[in-house]
Amino acid sequence: MTHPHRSSPTPDSCAIRVLIGDDHPFMREGLAAVIDYKPDMTVVGQACNGYEAVELFRQHQPDVTLMDLRMPEMDGVKAIATICAEFADARIIVLTTYDGDEDIYRGLRAGAKGYVLKDAEPDELLTAIRAVHNGKQYIPPAVGAKLAERLHSPELSQRELEVLRLMATGKSNLEISTVLGIAEGTVKFHVKNIISKLGVSDRTQAMIVALKRGIITL
């Protein structure tokens, strides 16, 4: 007696399991619709903040995670770092509307394997998911160019970042010195270093460049 031919596994049984972390419901639903439409992918969870993303990752241990960088309660960078510290083989793609080189750098440094802008075509997103699932990095050429530029830029210290953020709120050197509890001369020293590291000629340009690159946000 011959046994009937055993059918091959259904697409869902070997589908790439995807977790989405984004604080915009419309964005999450749109991404889920695109991914679930494909027979080789399925969405296993949707998180609206970094804490939820970490918890859902622990619960589902997805094959690929799409992570927005700017989320409430715990941002995407911290969520990526938290997940990667617990799960060395986590495959995470940064998904964001921002293409400032500091965002790219922070996301990848935290452990992300890919980077896709939210205005990318659906096919690019699907290509990125498949590439990262296969153990490859996915960094579009334009993003790669910005990342390379960032890697060759001097890094601002934590104190310089504090000074820069206060500068961006319109505070003078004297006001900054009062807030931080340091001498005004020390603030001037930090401002000089910031201007030098950002490759600009004055404090106004420093703030413009820092905002454009995503080093600080208002």
N, C-alpha and C positions, 0 to 999 in steps of 0.2 A: 504494500500500500504506500503510495507516494504521499508525502505531506504537501499540503498547499504551499505555494511560494510565500515566504514570509515578507511582508511589505517592509520597505525601508523606513527608518524613523521619520516621523512627521517633522516638518521644519521647526515647530515650536520646541521639540524635545532637545534640539541642539542649538537653539537660538542664542544669540549674544544677549545676556541679561544686563539691562541698562538701568542705572539710578540717575535721576535728575535732581539737581539742587539749584533752585532759583526762587527768588522771593516774589516774582510776578506770576500770578495764576495763569494769565493769558499765555505767557511765554512757555510755562510748563506744559500746559495743555496742547499748545501748538507743536512743541517738540515731541511730546508723547504720541500725538497723532501721526507725525512723520515717521517715527521709529516703529510704532506698532503696525503700520501699514506694510512694512517690509517683513517677509516671511522668515528672514534669518536674524531678526531682532525682536526683543520684547522688553517693555518697561516693567521693572519689578517694584519701583517705589518713586515717590515724588516728595522732595523736602522743600520747605519754605524758608529755612534758615540753616546756618552752619551746624548748630547743635543737632537739629533733626537729621541733617545729612549724615553726620557721624553715627547717630543711633541707627538709622536705616541701613547704613553700610554694614555695621556690626550684625544687624539682623539678617540681611539678605546676601552679604558678601558678593556684590554684583561683579560681572566681568569687566564692565566699563562704567565709569561715573562721569557725568557732565556736571561741572561745578561753576556756578557764577561766582565772581570774586567779591562783588559788593552785596552782601546780605546782612540783615539785622542779627543782633544777639551774638553771633560768631561769624566773622567774615570768611569768605571762601579760602583765603590763604591759610588761616588758622585751621579750618576744617580739613584742608588737604594735608597739612603738616601732621595733624592729629591722626588722621586715617593712615598715612604712610608710616608713622611711628609704630602703629599696631600691626599693619598689614604691609609687609615689605613688597609684595607683588601687586599692590593696588595699581590699577590702570585708570588714571584720572585725566580728563580733558578740561582745560579751562575754557569756559564759555562766557563771553562778556561783550558788552557794547564798547568797552574801552580798549584802545590800542596803544596807550602810553607805554613806553618801554619799561617803566618801573613796574607796571602791572604784570607785564610779560615775565620780567625777571623774577618778581616775587612769587608768581604762580609756579614757574618751573623750578625755582630754587626749593620751594616747599615740597616738590615731588611729583608735580604734574608731568604727564608724558606727551601732552598735545595742547594745542591752543587754537580755538576757532572763534571768530567774531560772530556776534548774533545776526549780523546782516548778511552772512555768507549764504550761498545757495544751499538748499537741502542736500543736494548730492555731495557737496563738500563735507557737510556734517557727517553724512553716512560713510564717506570715504575715511574720514578721521576716526570714526568709531571702529571701523574694520581694521584700520592700520594699527591703532593702539591695542586693540584686542589681540592682534598678531604679534605683539611685543615690539612694535616699531614706534618711533616718535612721529608726531604729525605737527610740523611747524611750517605754515605757509611761507613762501619766500620773503614777502614784505615783513612779516613778523620776525623771521630769522634775521633779516638785515637790522631791524631795530634792536633785537636782542644782542647781536654782535656789537653794535654801537654801545649799548648799555654795559656790556662786559668790559669794555675798554675805558669806561668812565670811572673816575675816582668816586668812591662811596662816601656819602655824607655820614658823619657820626650821629649818634642819638641826640647829642646836645645841639649839633648844627641843625638837625631836623626840627627840634623844639624851637630854636631861634627863627628858623624859616617859617614855621607855622604862625608864630607870633607876628613876624613881619607881614605876613599875608593878611592879618587882621587889621593892619594899619598902625600897629604900635611902633613908637620910636625906640631908639636904642636905650634911652633912659627908662622907658616904660617896660621894655623887655628885661632890663637888668633888675627892676623891682619885682616883676613876676617870678623870675627864675632865682632871685636872691644871689646874683653875681654882680661883679663890678661892671660899670658901663664900658670900661676899657676892654674887658673880656668879651663883652657882646660885640664890640667893634672888631675884635680879632676874629670872632666866629663869622661875622658878616663878610669880612675880607676873604676868609677861607671858602665860604659858600660861593661867593662871586667867582673866585678862582676855579673851584671844582666844577662849576656849571659852565665855565667858559664864556661868561658874560662880562659886561663892563660896569653895571650898576645894580643896585638892589631891586629896582623895578623890573629890569630884565630877568633878574634871578627868579623873581616870583612868577613871571609869565612863563619862563622855561620850566620851572618846577611844576606848575599847574598843567602845562601842556604834556609833560612827560609822565604825569601821574605820581610824582614824588610826594606832593601834598594835594589835598582836596579841600574845597571850601564847603 
